[in-house]
Amino acid sequence: MLPRLFGVRAMQGFLGMDGVKFGALAAAFLFIVAVEWVWLSVLCVIRSALKPSASDCLRQMTAAHDPHTGKETKMFDQMTLPNGLRIVGEKLTHVRSCTVGVWVKVGSMNERPEENGLSHFIEHMVFKGTASRTARDIAEEMDDVGGQLNAFTSKDCTCFYAKVIDEDLKLAVDILSDLALRPRFDDAELQKERGVVLEEIAMVEDTPEDLVHDILCEAQFEGSLQRPILGSAELIRQYTQDDLLRYWRRHYHAKNMVVAIAGNYDWDAFLALVNTYFKDFPNEEPPVAIVEIQTLLSGRKAREKDTEQLQISIGYPGVGLGSDEVYALSVFNNAIGGGMSSRLFQRIREELGMAYSVYTFPTSYPGCGTFTIYAGTSPENGEVVIREIELELKKTLREGLTEKEFKSAKAQLKGGYLLGLESSSGRMQSIGRSTLLLDRLITPEETLAKIEAVTMEDVLKIARCALDAKPSAAIVGKNAKKYLDQIGGASRG
């Protein structure tokens, strides 16, 4: 639905930004996304759990404490149903909206090679009809109340979400449960939606900035992370109704899902709705899934394409999901390529005028992570841009950051994080994915304290760990192989 939400180009479009604004806010936004989606993992949560009563549910109230005063600062609502479905909420009394998400722990990372693209295909297909609703019914019922309904698939999860005013919460829960638990997978609709997904794949091929990041994954990983979220056109053309049903039954079960809500809601009323609409899961829990081991490589891939620009993507090792080092890496990211004042943006765009878009971003996955540098430039400037990127990286390793750069990078991080939480959607994403993948929650106060605790030494240490490695690289454009051979690395030459 929301195609490639966490692809770089898709993020830019999702925010409605042009390249200048995106470059300026890249570090802040990418940290918001990462915290909402990955990096909330890095802090411990203080929990007070009530013992199960004779009722049908185990309820947990998660309290966090201000790191300076020790006082309780926030309360999250949590509950686990007898079937294993986890429910989490954060009440926001200052809004009239509610955002509800159904999170499923399945993405392209969980696919076997012959299943690549099935997670995303299923995300599309559930909107084509359920046991009680047609595709048109789904669209009209949400439009009739002015709500928003969408979904996305990432490397490690799938999410279906709805944003409505608080009085329409029942409808949102009803529709989301229908999508997740009662899709029809009608064969006629499957044939039509197959064409939609194939067009989406073709769109990526025609969007070089997206394509180069997919190709970098192929060069950078050995394992399922190297495969694209959308899958290949060849496989999408082959999948049958039975293939989708088999995959859906294996992954869409209660213990593999989280229902998250943020906004103006009554917790007991919301629990009653979830108990009503999510009480009958059609799929039983299968044996524990074995996640494919991911190995970071230093591969190189080029794609010849008749485009006006070269798309350059260089990948270094980052930090894995749950690592405390993510904050230091985020500060380094801001300073080197995260915004308009960053070194790469100032040198390559402002001083040399050789790129419209140039930026860096970190990504974390279970067990590993990456740090990526991107630039789009004309072929005649390709050699200079590659050389200048490497010179700036080497300079940073040799001389470090200035105190002004360090303080500015931390301020960007804090400001961007807080701005990203000023909506029920941002809060729902934060608590939903953190609960799904890490089974823990933290507060904004704790996150800000962790950012503040980052030192210059922390930043330089993580920068050296990343940039001392031989990078992987991908280039898309004319004579791509020629330019690929010129990429050395920050610690080489």
C-alpha positions in Angstrom: 0.0 0.0 0.0 2.4 2.7 1.2 5.2 1.4 -1.1 8.7 1.2 0.3 7.8 3.6 3.2 11.2 3.3 4.6 13.1 3.6 1.3 14.9 6.9 1.1 12.9 8.2 -1.9 9.7 7.1 -0.4 10.5 8.9 2.9 11.1 12.1 0.9 7.8 11.8 -0.9 5.9 10.8 2.3 7.1 14.1 3.9 6.3 16.1 0.8 9.9 17.5 0.7 12.0 18.5 -2.2 15.6 17.4 -2.2 17.0 20.5 -0.4 14.6 20.1 2.5 15.1 16.4 2.6 18.8 16.8 2.7 18.5 19.3 5.5 16.2 17.2 7.7 17.5 13.7 6.7 19.3 13.1 10.0 16.5 14.2 12.2 13.9 12.3 10.3 15.9 9.1 9.9 16.5 9.2 13.7 12.8 9.6 14.3 12.0 6.7 12.1 14.7 4.6 13.6 13.6 5.4 17.1 10.0 4.8 16.3 10.9 1.6 14.4 14.2 0.3 15.6 16.1 2.2 18.2 13.6 2.4 21.0 15.3 -0.9 21.9 18.3 0.6 23.5 17.0 1.4 26.9 15.8 -0.8 29.7 12.2 -0.5 30.9 11.1 -0.5 34.5 8.0 -2.7 34.6 5.5 -3.5 37.3 3.5 -6.5 36.3 0.4 -7.7 38.0 0.0 -11.4 38.5 -2.7 -13.0 36.3 -6.1 -13.0 37.9 -9.0 -15.3 37.2 -9.9 -13.0 34.3 -9.1 -13.7 30.7 -6.1 -11.4 30.5 -2.7 -10.6 32.0 -2.4 -6.8 32.4 0.8 -4.9 32.8 1.2 -1.3 33.6 4.7 -0.1 32.5 6.0 2.9 34.5 9.1 4.8 33.5 11.1 7.2 35.7 12.8 10.5 35.1 16.6 9.7 35.0 17.4 12.9 37.0 14.6 13.0 39.6 13.6 9.3 39.8 10.0 10.3 39.7 7.5 8.4 37.6 7.0 10.2 34.3 4.9 8.1 32.0 2.5 5.2 32.0 1.9 2.8 29.2 -1.0 0.4 29.1 -0.1 -3.2 28.3 -2.0 -6.5 28.2 -1.4 -10.0 26.9 -4.4 -12.1 26.0 -4.5 -15.8 26.8 -3.8 -16.5 23.1 -0.5 -14.5 23.3 -1.7 -11.4 21.5 0.1 -8.4 23.0 -1.8 -5.1 23.3 -0.1 -1.8 24.1 -1.3 1.8 24.4 -0.2 5.3 25.1 -2.9 7.8 26.1 -2.6 11.3 24.6 -5.3 13.5 26.2 -4.5 16.6 24.2 -5.7 15.1 20.8 -9.0 14.0 19.4 -7.5 11.3 17.2 -6.5 7.7 17.7 -4.1 5.7 15.6 -4.4 1.9 15.9 -1.9 -0.5 14.3 -1.8 -4.2 13.9 1.8 -5.3 13.8 2.9 -8.7 12.4 6.5 -10.0 12.9 7.0 -10.9 9.3 8.9 -9.1 6.5 11.3 -9.9 3.7 13.9 -11.0 6.3 11.6 -13.9 7.2 11.2 -15.1 3.6 12.9 -18.1 2.1 14.5 -17.4 -1.3 11.5 -18.9 -3.1 9.1 -16.8 -1.0 10.7 -13.4 -1.7 8.0 -10.7 -2.0 5.2 -12.7 -0.3 5.1 -10.6 2.8 4.5 -7.5 0.7 2.1 -9.3 -1.7 -0.1 -10.3 1.3 -0.1 -6.8 2.6 -1.6 -5.7 -0.7 -4.1 -8.6 -1.0 -5.8 -8.2 2.4 -7.2 -4.9 1.1 -8.9 -6.7 -1.8 -11.6 -8.2 0.3 -12.3 -10.1 3.6 -14.9 -12.5 4.8 -17.4 -9.7 5.4 -16.2 -6.8 3.2 -15.3 -6.2 -0.4 -12.4 -4.0 -1.4 -14.9 -1.1 -2.1 -16.5 -1.6 1.3 -13.2 -1.3 3.1 -12.4 2.0 1.2 -15.8 3.5 1.6 -16.3 2.7 5.3 -13.1 4.5 6.2 -13.7 7.4 3.9 -17.2 7.8 5.3 -15.7 8.8 8.7 -12.8 10.8 7.3 -10.3 8.3 8.5 -7.0 7.1 7.1 -6.3 3.4 6.4 -3.0 2.1 5.1 -0.2 -0.5 5.5 3.4 -1.1 4.8 5.9 -3.9 4.7 9.6 -3.6 5.8 12.5 -6.0 6.1 11.3 -7.2 9.6 7.6 -6.5 10.0 4.3 -5.7 8.4 1.9 -3.1 9.8 -1.8 -2.3 9.1 -2.9 1.0 10.6 -5.9 3.3 10.8 -6.1 6.9 12.1 -9.6 8.1 13.1 -11.2 10.6 15.5 -11.8 9.0 18.8 -15.5 8.4 18.4 -14.8 6.1 15.4 -12.3 3.8 17.2 -14.7 0.8 17.0 -14.8 1.0 13.2 -11.0 1.1 13.0 -10.5 -1.9 15.2 -13.2 -3.8 13.3 -11.7 -3.2 9.9 -8.1 -3.8 11.0 -9.1 -7.2 12.5 -10.9 -8.1 9.3 -7.8 -7.3 7.3 -5.4 -9.3 9.5 -7.5 -12.3 10.4 -10.1 -12.7 7.7 -8.7 -11.9 4.2 -10.3 -13.8 1.3 -7.4 -14.0 -1.1 -9.8 -14.3 -3.9 -8.1 -15.7 -7.0 -9.6 -13.2 -9.4 -8.5 -10.3 -7.2 -5.1 -11.9 -6.9 -4.6 -11.8 -10.6 -5.4 -8.1 -10.7 -3.3 -7.2 -7.7 -0.4 -9.2 -9.2 -0.4 -6.5 -11.9 -0.3 -3.7 -9.3 2.7 -5.2 -7.6 4.5 -5.7 -10.9 3.9 -2.1 -11.7 5.4 -1.2 -8.3 8.5 -3.2 -9.1 8.7 -1.5 -12.4 8.4 1.9 -10.7 11.5 1.1 -8.6 13.4 0.2 -11.7 12.5 3.6 -13.1 13.5 5.4 -9.9 17.3 5.1 -9.8 17.6 6.5 -6.3 15.5 3.7 -4.9 17.1 1.1 -7.2 20.6 1.8 -6.1 19.7 1.1 -2.4 18.2 -2.2 -3.4 21.3 -3.1 -5.3 23.5 -2.0 -2.4 21.6 -4.6 -0.2 22.5 -7.3 -2.8 26.2 -6.3 -2.5 26.2 -5.7 1.2 24.5 -8.9 2.6 24.6 -12.6 2.4 21.2 -13.7 3.7 17.6 -12.6 3.3 18.5 -8.9 3.9 20.0 -8.8 0.4 16.6 -9.5 -1.2 14.2 -6.7 -2.0 11.0 -6.2 0.0 8.9 -6.2 -3.2 10.3 -9.4 -4.5 11.3 -10.1 -8.1 8.9 -9.8 -11.0 9.7 -13.4 -11.9 8.5 -14.7 -8.5 5.5 -12.4 -8.3 4.2 -13.8 -11.7 4.4 -17.3 -10.3 2.7 -17.0 -6.9 -0.6 -18.8 -6.5 -3.5 -18.4 -4.1 -2.1 -21.5 -2.2 1.3 -19.9 -1.9 -0.2 -16.8 -0.2 -2.5 -18.8 2.1 0.3 -21.1 3.2 2.6 -18.2 4.0 -0.2 -16.2 5.8 -1.1 -19.2 7.9 2.5 -19.6 9.0 3.0 -16.1 10.2 -0.4 -14.5 11.1 -1.0 -15.9 14.5 -1.6 -14.3 17.9 1.9 -14.6 19.4 3.4 -13.1 16.3 1.3 -9.9 16.5 0.9 -6.7 18.5 -2.1 -4.4 18.5 -0.9 -0.8 19.4 -2.9 2.4 20.0 -2.0 5.9 20.7 -4.3 8.9 21.2 -7.4 9.8 23.1 -8.9 6.4 24.1 -10.4 4.7 27.1 -8.2 1.7 27.9 -11.0 -0.6 29.2 -13.2 0.2 26.3 -10.4 -0.5 23.9 -9.6 -3.8 25.5 -13.2 -4.8 25.1 -13.1 -4.0 21.4 -9.9 -6.0 20.9 -11.3 -8.9 22.8 -14.4 -8.8 20.6 -12.7 -8.5 17.2 -9.5 -10.4 17.8 -10.8 -13.3 19.8 -10.9 -15.9 17.0 -7.5 -16.4 15.3 -7.8 -18.7 12.3 -4.2 -19.8 12.5 -2.5 -21.8 15.2 1.0 -21.0 16.3 3.5 -22.9 14.1 6.9 -24.1 15.2 9.5 -21.4 16.0 10.7 -19.8 12.8 14.4 -19.9 12.1 15.7 -16.6 10.9 18.3 -16.7 8.2 21.8 -15.7 9.4 22.8 -12.3 7.9 26.4 -11.8 7.0 27.8 -8.3 6.1 30.0 -8.3 2.9 32.1 -5.8 1.1 30.7 -6.5 -2.3 30.4 -4.2 -5.3 27.6 -4.1 -7.9 27.0 -1.9 -10.9 23.9 -1.5 -13.0 24.2 0.0 -16.4 21.3 2.3 -17.0 20.7 5.1 -19.5 20.1 7.9 -16.9 21.3 11.5 -16.7 22.8 11.0 -13.3 25.0 8.5 -11.5 23.5 7.1 -8.4 26.2 6.3 -5.9 25.6 4.3 -2.7 28.4 3.3 -0.3 27.7 1.0 2.6 29.7 0.6 5.8 28.9 -1.6 8.9 26.6 0.0 11.4 25.1 -1.2 14.7 22.5 -3.9 15.3 19.1 -3.6 16.7 19.2 -3.1 20.5 22.8 -1.6 20.6 23.5 1.4 22.9 25.9 2.6 20.2 23.0 3.7 18.0 22.9 7.1 19.6 26.5 7.8 19.0 26.2 6.6 15.4 23.2 8.9 15.0 25.2 11.9 16.2 28.0 11.0 13.8 25.5 10.6 11.0 24.1 14.2 11.6 27.6 15.7 11.5 28.9 13.9 8.4 25.8 13.8 6.1 22.5 14.2 7.9 21.6 17.8 7.1 22.4 21.0 5.3 25.2 21.9 7.7 26.8 18.4 7.5 30.3 18.0 6.0 29.3 16.1 2.9 26.4 18.4 2.1 28.5 21.5 2.5 31.5 20.2 0.5 29.8 18.4 -2.4 26.7 20.5 -2.9 27.4 24.0 -1.5 31.1 24.4 -2.2 31.5 22.2 -5.4 27.9 22.3 -6.7 28.2 18.7 -7.9 25.1 17.1 -6.4 21.5 17.9 -5.7 21.1 15.1 -3.2 23.9 13.9 -0.9 23.2 12.4 2.5 23.9 9.6 4.9 21.8 7.4 7.1 22.1 4.5 9.6 19.8 1.4 9.6 19.5 -1.3 12.3 18.4 -4.9 11.9 18.4 -7.9 14.3 22.0 -8.8 14.7 23.5 -6.3 12.3 23.3 -2.7 11.0 24.6 -0.5 8.2 25.7 3.1 7.6 25.0 4.3 4.1 26.3 7.2 2.0 24.4 8.4 -1.0 25.0 10.9 -3.8 23.4 11.6 -7.1 25.6 13.4 -9.7 26.3 13.7 -13.4 28.8 11.3 -14.9 31.3 14.0 -15.6 31.4 14.8 -11.8 31.4 11.1 -10.7 35.1 10.8 -10.0 35.4 14.0 -8.1 32.3 13.3 -5.9 33.6 9.8 -5.0 37.0 11.3 -4.2 35.6 14.1 -2.1 33.4 11.7 -0.1 36.4 9.6 0.8 38.5 12.7 1.6 35.9 13.9 4.0 35.6 10.6 5.7 39.4 10.3 6.0 39.5 13.8 7.4 36.9 12.9 10.0 38.8 9.8 11.1 42.1 11.8 11.3 40.9 15.0 12.9 37.5 14.1 14.5 34.6 16.6 14.9 34.7 20.1 16.2 32.9 20.9 19.4 30.4 23.0 17.4 29.7 20.1 15.0 29.2 17.7 17.9 26.8 20.0 19.8 24.8 20.8 16.7 24.5 17.2 15.8 23.1 16.3 19.2 20.7 19.2 19.1 19.4 18.1 15.7 18.9 14.6 17.1 16.9 15.8 20.1 14.8 18.2 18.1 14.0 15.8 15.3 13.1 13.1 17.8 10.6 15.3 19.7 9.0 16.7 16.5 8.4 13.2 15.3 6.5 12.3 18.4 3.9 15.1 18.2 1.3 12.9 16.6 -0.7 9.8 17.6 0.7 8.1 14.5 4.3 8.6 15.6 3.6 7.4 19.1 1.7 4.3 17.8 4.6 3.4 15.6 7.1 3.9 18.4 5.3 1.6 20.9 4.1 -0.9 18.4 7.3 -1.8 16.7 9.3 -1.7 20.0 6.9 -4.1 21.6 6.8 -6.4 18.5 10.5 -6.8 18.0 12.0 -6.1 21.5 9.1 -6.5 23.9 10.1 -3.3 25.8 9.0 0.3 26.0 10.8 3.5 26.9 9.7 7.1 27.3 10.8 10.3 25.5 12.5 11.4 28.7 14.7 8.3 28.7 15.5 8.7 25.1 16.5 12.3 25.5 18.7 11.4 28.5 20.5 8.7 26.4 21.1 11.2 23.6 22.5 13.7 26.1 24.8 11.1 27.5 26.7 10.7 24.2 30.2 12.0 24.4 32.6 13.0 21.7 34.7 9.9 22.4 31.6 7.7 21.8 31.1 9.3 18.4 34.6 9.0 17.3 34.8 5.4 18.5 31.7 4.3 16.5 32.9 6.3 13.5 36.2 4.4 13.4 34.5 1.1 13.9 32.3 1.8 10.9 34.7 3.5 8.5 37.7 1.3 9.2 35.9 -1.5 7.3 36.1 -2.0 3.6 32.8 -0.6 2.2 30.3 -2.3 -0.1 29.1 -0.2 -3.0 26.5 0.1 -5.7 26.3 2.5 -8.7 23.5 2.9 -11.2 24.0 4.8 -14.4 26.1 5.1 -17.5 29.4 3.4 -17.4 28.6 2.4 -13.8 31.4 -0.2 -13.5 34.1 2.4 -14.3 33.1 4.5 -11.3 32.6 1.5 -9.0 36.2 0.6 -9.4 37.3 4.0 -8.0 35.6 3.5 -4.6 38.3 2.6 -2.1 37.2 3.4 1.5 37.7 5.9 4.3 40.7 4.0 5.8 42.4 3.3 2.5 44.7 5.2 0.2 
